[in-house]
């Protein structure tokens, strides 16, 4: 689980579904995304073992839900502060987990 990565224009992120959760954010947008199981590595699958699901109403196969928060470039300092706070809380029970970031 690398913490940061910069993607190139020709790379595609494996979002099966992306739905905006909160349209009110002044500094960032919050999304719920679905990632097909084949794109979730074994270490992350172990952490998310109870999060795997397969909708019987479609043929997309097993997948996982994640939250994705996107920041505008002008809010990079806010992103870094939030990331550092999540890293400091890593391992605390009941907390939202930070799995990494990417830049496009």
Helices and strands as residue ranges (DSSP letters): E 4-6, E 15-22, E 28-36, G 37-39, H 42-47, G 49-51, E 63-71, G 73-75, H 76-88, E 101-103
